[in-house]
């Protein structure tokens, strides 16, 4: 049976950080798109940008429904905003250096870093929803179910892109689009299996 006992103040903090993560994610994808050289990757990130905008809207609605001010500040939220701005700055530095392929690699790594935090936020929101009850749990679960699979996709697929782009930059044969794309990976186990299958994919090509 679900328990109603949890730290409400810390849940509020999680939601503020999650909203700030999505807000920063919009800027991160906008900048990453300027770095993307591979057309398939550019199309992928454009889709992620659109989904991130929707995730921000969903979370804004969640906070409003729970009686929280989406504009409220918190120490953790300020840290998240700082990290997001730093990732944007890192990509801008890479672009200014003038090596398009290197900037694309930096962008992939920045997206993975941002999506790692984003993915964990939603896992935690789902954990609260599954282990509590009442209107609050229902609100969180509705949001979680709309977003979870897309967040899995953002993280695992961009990890695959980053790995294969690095392999190509090192002079080795890469699988592009990456195995995660080809196999439609949506879980950590699926990502591991896709990476293990890349050698078979290379032999077929």
Residue frames relative to the residue before (quaternion, step in Angstrom):
aa qw qx qy qz dx dy dz
X 1.0000 0.0000 0.0000 0.0000 0.00 0.00 0.00
X 0.4972 -0.6675 0.4657 0.3007 3.59 -0.96 0.87
X 0.3125 -0.7441 0.5637 0.1759 3.54 -1.06 0.78
X 0.3916 -0.7238 0.5203 0.2281 3.57 -1.08 0.73
X 0.5740 0.6304 -0.3661 0.3729 3.57 1.26 -0.23
X 0.3229 0.7035 -0.5945 0.2177 3.55 -0.70 1.08
X 0.5721 -0.5887 0.4455 0.3574 3.56 -1.28 0.31
X 0.2979 -0.7993 0.4941 0.1682 3.57 -0.17 1.27
X 0.6279 0.5385 -0.3474 0.4416 3.59 0.99 -0.76
X 0.6823 0.4716 -0.2905 0.4772 3.59 0.98 -0.80
X 0.5856 0.5404 -0.3692 0.4783 3.58 1.14 -0.53
X 0.6274 0.5253 -0.3341 0.4677 3.58 0.97 -0.83
X 0.6425 0.5243 -0.3154 0.4614 3.56 0.99 -0.88
X 0.6326 0.5263 -0.3273 0.4645 3.58 0.98 -0.83
X 0.6826 0.4893 -0.2930 0.4569 3.58 0.88 -0.90
X 0.6314 0.5105 -0.3388 0.4753 3.60 1.02 -0.72
X 0.6651 0.4897 -0.3077 0.4724 3.58 0.95 -0.85
X 0.6376 0.5307 -0.3301 0.4504 3.59 0.99 -0.80
X 0.6522 0.5042 -0.3176 0.4685 3.57 0.97 -0.84
X 0.6632 0.4943 -0.3064 0.4711 3.58 0.95 -0.84
X 0.6049 0.5521 -0.3497 0.4550 3.59 1.09 -0.67
X 0.6691 0.4826 -0.2978 0.4803 3.58 0.94 -0.86
X 0.6249 0.5367 -0.3325 0.4593 3.57 1.02 -0.82
X 0.6848 0.4640 -0.2780 0.4883 3.56 0.91 -0.92
X 0.6012 0.5858 -0.3482 0.4174 3.56 1.10 -0.70
X 0.5985 0.5601 -0.3623 0.4436 3.57 1.06 -0.68
X 0.6897 0.4620 -0.2762 0.4843 3.59 0.88 -0.93
X 0.6252 0.5438 -0.3406 0.4443 3.56 1.04 -0.75
X 0.6912 0.4559 -0.2904 0.4796 3.60 0.89 -0.85
X 0.6052 0.5470 -0.3635 0.4499 3.58 1.03 -0.67
X 0.6873 0.4593 -0.2735 0.4917 3.58 1.01 -0.81
X 0.6280 0.5446 -0.3352 0.4435 3.58 1.00 -0.82
X 0.6211 0.5543 -0.3413 0.4364 3.58 1.03 -0.73
X 0.6256 0.5266 -0.3346 0.4684 3.59 1.12 -0.59
X 0.6894 0.4764 -0.2635 0.4779 3.58 1.24 -0.53
X 0.5695 0.6391 -0.3792 0.3513 3.59 1.16 -0.54
X 0.1982 -0.7683 0.6023 0.0874 3.55 -0.85 1.06
X 0.6778 0.4755 -0.2776 0.4872 3.57 0.94 -0.92
X 0.4576 -0.7194 0.4518 0.2627 3.59 -0.69 1.08
X 0.6317 0.5266 -0.3374 0.4581 3.59 1.00 -0.75
X 0.6538 0.5013 -0.3088 0.4752 3.57 1.00 -0.81
X 0.6267 0.5351 -0.3409 0.4524 3.58 0.97 -0.78
X 0.6629 0.4939 -0.3056 0.4725 3.57 0.94 -0.86
X 0.6202 0.5475 -0.3305 0.4543 3.57 1.07 -0.80
X 0.7094 0.4567 -0.2626 0.4682 3.57 0.82 -1.00
X 0.5901 0.5498 -0.3805 0.4524 3.59 1.08 -0.53
X 0.6433 0.5087 -0.3121 0.4796 3.56 1.04 -0.77
X 0.6491 0.5110 -0.3166 0.4661 3.58 1.01 -0.80
X 0.6107 0.5449 -0.3475 0.4577 3.59 1.07 -0.73
X 0.6537 0.5090 -0.3084 0.4674 3.57 0.91 -0.91
X 0.6767 0.4847 -0.2912 0.4715 3.59 0.94 -0.89
X 0.6321 0.5299 -0.3346 0.4557 3.60 1.03 -0.75
X 0.6118 0.5288 -0.3479 0.4744 3.59 1.02 -0.70
X 0.6657 0.4881 -0.3034 0.4759 3.59 0.98 -0.82
X 0.6226 0.5334 -0.3409 0.4601 3.60 1.02 -0.74
X 0.6261 0.5290 -0.3310 0.4674 3.58 1.04 -0.78
X 0.6516 0.5080 -0.3110 0.4698 3.58 0.97 -0.83
X 0.6438 0.5260 -0.3202 0.4542 3.58 0.97 -0.87
X 0.6912 0.4746 -0.2832 0.4656 3.59 0.87 -0.93
X 0.5952 0.5496 -0.3641 0.4594 3.57 1.05 -0.68
X 0.6568 0.5082 -0.2945 0.4729 3.55 1.03 -0.82
X 0.6195 0.5419 -0.3354 0.4584 3.57 1.04 -0.79
X 0.6703 0.4960 -0.3077 0.4583 3.59 0.83 -0.95
X 0.6508 0.5147 -0.3208 0.4569 3.56 0.93 -0.86
X 0.6698 0.5072 -0.2985 0.4527 3.57 0.95 -0.89
X 0.7104 0.4254 -0.2496 0.5021 3.58 1.13 -0.62
X 0.5609 -0.6505 0.3649 0.3594 3.57 1.27 0.23
X 0.5136 0.6354 -0.4170 0.3983 3.58 1.19 0.51
X 0.4429 -0.6785 0.5247 0.2612 3.55 -1.15 0.69
X 0.3913 -0.7469 0.4819 0.2383 3.63 -0.49 1.12
X 0.6797 0.4809 -0.2871 0.4737 3.60 1.21 -0.41
X 0.4380 0.7257 -0.4481 0.2842 3.60 1.25 -0.14
X 0.3486 -0.7316 0.5508 0.1997 3.55 -1.08 0.80
X 0.0328 0.7559 -0.6537 -0.0141 3.54 -1.29 0.45
X 0.6427 -0.5353 0.3630 0.4107 3.61 -1.12 0.50
X 0.6721 0.5002 -0.2983 0.4573 3.58 0.94 -0.88
X 0.6363 0.5318 -0.3272 0.4530 3.54 1.02 -0.78
X 0.6348 0.5265 -0.3290 0.4600 3.58 1.02 -0.76
X 0.6295 0.5251 -0.3289 0.4689 3.57 1.05 -0.74
X 0.6461 0.5209 -0.3132 0.4616 3.58 0.94 -0.91
X 0.6482 0.5141 -0.3149 0.4651 3.58 0.97 -0.87
X 0.6434 0.5267 -0.3167 0.4565 3.58 1.00 -0.83
X 0.6571 0.5019 -0.3117 0.4682 3.58 0.92 -0.89
X 0.6489 0.5218 -0.3193 0.4525 3.59 0.93 -0.86
X 0.6633 0.4939 -0.3027 0.4738 3.57 0.94 -0.89
X 0.6309 0.5390 -0.3285 0.4512 3.59 1.08 -0.73
X 0.6425 0.5119 -0.3209 0.4713 3.59 1.04 -0.75
X 0.6217 0.5184 -0.3348 0.4825 3.58 1.04 -0.75
X 0.6553 0.5135 -0.3075 0.4608 3.58 0.93 -0.90
X 0.6274 0.5415 -0.3398 0.4447 3.60 0.98 -0.80
X 0.6689 0.4861 -0.2985 0.4766 3.59 0.94 -0.85
X 0.6333 0.5234 -0.3308 0.4643 3.58 1.01 -0.75
X 0.6265 0.5278 -0.3289 0.4698 3.58 1.04 -0.76
X 0.6554 0.5114 -0.3097 0.4616 3.57 0.98 -0.87
X 0.6396 0.5199 -0.3229 0.4651 3.58 0.98 -0.80
X 0.6785 0.5049 -0.2901 0.4479 3.57 0.92 -0.92
X 0.5943 0.5784 -0.3635 0.4244 3.59 1.20 -0.50
X 0.4741 -0.7476 0.3736 0.2769 3.57 1.26 -0.28
X 0.6098 0.5097 -0.3687 0.4821 3.62 1.24 0.09
X 0.3386 -0.7963 0.4667 0.1828 3.56 -0.19 1.32
X 0.6632 0.5053 -0.3129 0.4549 3.59 0.93 -0.87
X 0.6529 0.5066 -0.3133 0.4680 3.57 0.99 -0.81
X 0.6409 0.5242 -0.3204 0.4602 3.58 1.02 -0.79
X 0.6211 0.5382 -0.3351 0.4609 3.56 1.06 -0.72
X 0.6446 0.5129 -0.3107 0.4743 3.58 1.02 -0.82
X 0.6406 0.5141 -0.3222 0.4706 3.58 0.95 -0.86
X 0.6495 0.5245 -0.3187 0.4490 3.57 0.94 -0.87
X 0.6451 0.5172 -0.3265 0.4579 3.58 0.94 -0.85
X 0.6702 0.4896 -0.3039 0.4677 3.57 0.95 -0.83
X 0.6404 0.5188 -0.3248 0.4640 3.60 1.01 -0.75
X 0.6369 0.5152 -0.3296 0.4694 3.58 0.99 -0.78
X 0.6439 0.5183 -0.3263 0.4585 3.61 0.95 -0.85
X 0.6447 0.5167 -0.3257 0.4597 3.59 0.94 -0.85
X 0.6787 0.4849 -0.2913 0.4683 3.58 0.89 -0.91
X 0.7031 0.4747 -0.2729 0.4537 3.57 0.91 -0.92
X 0.5505 0.5872 -0.4053 0.4334 3.60 1.17 -0.39
X 0.6610 0.4759 -0.2867 0.5044 3.59 0.98 -0.86
X 0.6538 0.5269 -0.3110 0.4452 3.57 0.90 -0.93
X 0.6559 0.5211 -0.3006 0.4560 3.55 0.94 -0.96
X 0.6691 0.4903 -0.3049 0.4680 3.57 0.94 -0.86
X 0.5833 0.5739 -0.3757 0.4351 3.60 1.01 -0.73
X 0.7298 0.4421 -0.2505 0.4574 3.55 0.77 -1.04
X 0.5806 0.5495 -0.3773 0.4676 3.60 1.11 -0.54
X 0.6783 0.4879 -0.2862 0.4690 3.58 0.97 -0.86
X 0.6138 0.5263 -0.3428 0.4783 3.57 1.04 -0.75
X 0.6521 0.5050 -0.3070 0.4749 3.57 0.99 -0.84
X 0.6266 0.5400 -0.3397 0.4477 3.59 1.02 -0.77
X 0.6490 0.5029 -0.3165 0.4751 3.59 0.94 -0.85
X 0.6645 0.5240 -0.3071 0.4354 3.56 0.89 -0.97
X 0.7050 0.4754 -0.2603 0.4573 3.57 0.99 -0.88
X 0.7716 0.3659 -0.1780 0.4889 3.58 1.14 -0.55
X 0.6699 0.3781 -0.3165 0.5551 3.56 1.25 0.47
X 0.2833 -0.7579 0.5610 0.1747 3.55 -1.27 0.00
X 0.6291 0.5551 -0.3937 0.3755 3.54 -1.30 0.10
X 0.7830 -0.3509 0.2438 0.4520 3.54 -1.36 -0.12
X 0.6276 0.5514 -0.3344 0.4363 3.57 0.99 -0.84
X 0.6684 0.4957 -0.2934 0.4706 3.56 0.90 -0.95
X 0.6493 0.5228 -0.3167 0.4525 3.58 0.97 -0.85
X 0.6415 0.5245 -0.3167 0.4617 3.58 1.01 -0.84
X 0.6802 0.4850 -0.2848 0.4701 3.56 0.91 -0.93
X 0.6624 0.5150 -0.3125 0.4453 3.58 0.95 -0.86
X 0.6248 0.5389 -0.3430 0.4489 3.58 0.98 -0.77
X 0.6682 0.4839 -0.2967 0.4809 3.57 0.96 -0.87
X 0.6436 0.5483 -0.3093 0.4353 3.56 0.92 -0.97
X 0.6903 0.4871 -0.2826 0.4542 3.58 0.86 -0.93
X 0.6410 0.5189 -0.3254 0.4627 3.60 1.14 -0.50
X 0.7837 0.3953 -0.1486 0.4554 3.54 1.06 -0.82
X 0.5569 0.6891 -0.3851 0.2584 3.59 0.96 -0.89
X 0.7176 0.4555 -0.2778 0.4477 3.60 0.66 -1.05
X 0.6350 0.5235 -0.3360 0.4581 3.57 1.03 -0.70
X 0.6412 0.5139 -0.3279 0.4661 3.59 1.03 -0.73
X 0.6022 0.5396 -0.3490 0.4736 3.59 1.04 -0.74
X 0.6541 0.5277 -0.2998 0.4516 3.54 0.91 -0.98
X 0.6554 0.5289 -0.3200 0.4340 3.59 0.83 -0.98
X 0.7224 0.4599 -0.2582 0.4473 3.58 0.80 -1.02
X 0.7491 0.4288 -0.2527 0.4372 3.57 0.58 -1.13
X 0.6690 0.4955 -0.3163 0.4548 3.59 0.98 -0.74
X 0.6704 0.4742 -0.3204 0.4723 3.60 0.95 -0.76
X 0.5670 0.5561 -0.3863 0.4691 3.60 1.12 -0.51
X 0.6557 0.5116 -0.3028 0.4655 3.56 0.99 -0.84
X 0.6383 0.5178 -0.3226 0.4694 3.56 0.97 -0.86
X 0.6682 0.5126 -0.3094 0.4417 3.58 0.86 -0.93
X 0.6484 0.5193 -0.3140 0.4596 3.58 0.96 -0.87
X 0.7205 0.4542 -0.2665 0.4512 3.59 0.75 -1.02
X 0.6294 0.5189 -0.3423 0.4663 3.60 1.03 -0.67
X 0.6281 0.5141 -0.3316 0.4808 3.58 1.06 -0.71
X 0.6419 0.5242 -0.3251 0.4555 3.58 0.91 -0.90
X 0.6535 0.5051 -0.3078 0.4723 3.59 0.95 -0.87
X 0.6683 0.5115 -0.3049 0.4459 3.59 0.95 -0.88
X 0.6558 0.5041 -0.2979 0.4765 3.58 1.20 -0.52
X 0.5917 -0.6161 0.3422 0.3915 3.55 1.29 -0.01
X 0.5699 0.5777 -0.3855 0.4391 3.57 1.26 0.22
X 0.5869 -0.5723 0.4358 0.3716 3.53 -1.27 0.38
X 0.1573 -0.8041 0.5716 0.0444 3.56 -0.78 1.08
X 0.3879 -0.6689 0.5742 0.2690 3.54 -1.32 0.32
X 0.1445 0.7915 -0.5738 0.1532 3.55 -0.33 1.28
X 0.4125 -0.2557 -0.8396 0.2442 1.58 -1.40 2.09
X 0.6235 -0.5941 0.3598 0.3590 3.60 -1.12 0.61
X 0.6923 -0.4828 0.3333 0.4201 3.60 -1.22 0.36
X 0.5921 0.5855 -0.3627 0.4184 3.59 1.10 -0.67
X 0.6461 0.5010 -0.3073 0.4869 3.57 1.14 -0.71
X 0.6800 0.5151 -0.2914 0.4328 3.53 0.84 -1.05
X 0.7645 0.3657 -0.1812 0.4989 3.56 0.99 -0.89
X 0.3993 -0.7540 0.4500 0.2638 3.59 1.31 0.20
X 0.0809 0.8488 -0.5148 0.0898 3.56 0.91 0.99
X 0.0376 -0.8055 0.5914 -0.0058 3.56 -0.99 0.90
X 0.7501 0.3207 -0.1932 0.5452 3.63 1.25 -0.04
X 0.6441 -0.5131 0.3923 0.4098 3.55 -1.29 0.33
X 0.6334 0.5209 -0.3280 0.4688 3.58 1.02 -0.78
X 0.6520 0.5158 -0.3060 0.4640 3.55 0.97 -0.86
X 0.6317 0.5274 -0.3316 0.4613 3.59 1.04 -0.76
X 0.6473 0.5162 -0.3141 0.4647 3.57 0.99 -0.84
X 0.6674 0.4957 -0.2992 0.4683 3.57 0.95 -0.85
X 0.6317 0.5346 -0.3337 0.4515 3.57 1.02 -0.77
X 0.6569 0.5043 -0.3116 0.4659 3.57 0.96 -0.86
X 0.6521 0.5137 -0.3107 0.4630 3.58 1.03 -0.79
X 0.6905 0.4966 -0.2712 0.4506 3.58 1.13 -0.66
X 0.4688 0.7200 -0.4321 0.2741 3.60 1.24 -0.25
X 0.6214 0.5479 -0.3615 0.4278 3.63 1.01 -0.66
X 0.6350 0.5107 -0.3252 0.4797 3.57 1.05 -0.75
X 0.6309 0.5339 -0.3255 0.4593 3.56 1.06 -0.76
X 0.6515 0.5184 -0.3126 0.4572 3.56 0.99 -0.82
X 0.6461 0.5236 -0.3235 0.4514 3.58 1.01 -0.77
X 0.6533 0.5216 -0.3098 0.4529 3.57 1.09 -0.73
X 0.6755 0.4743 -0.2904 0.4842 3.54 1.14 -0.68
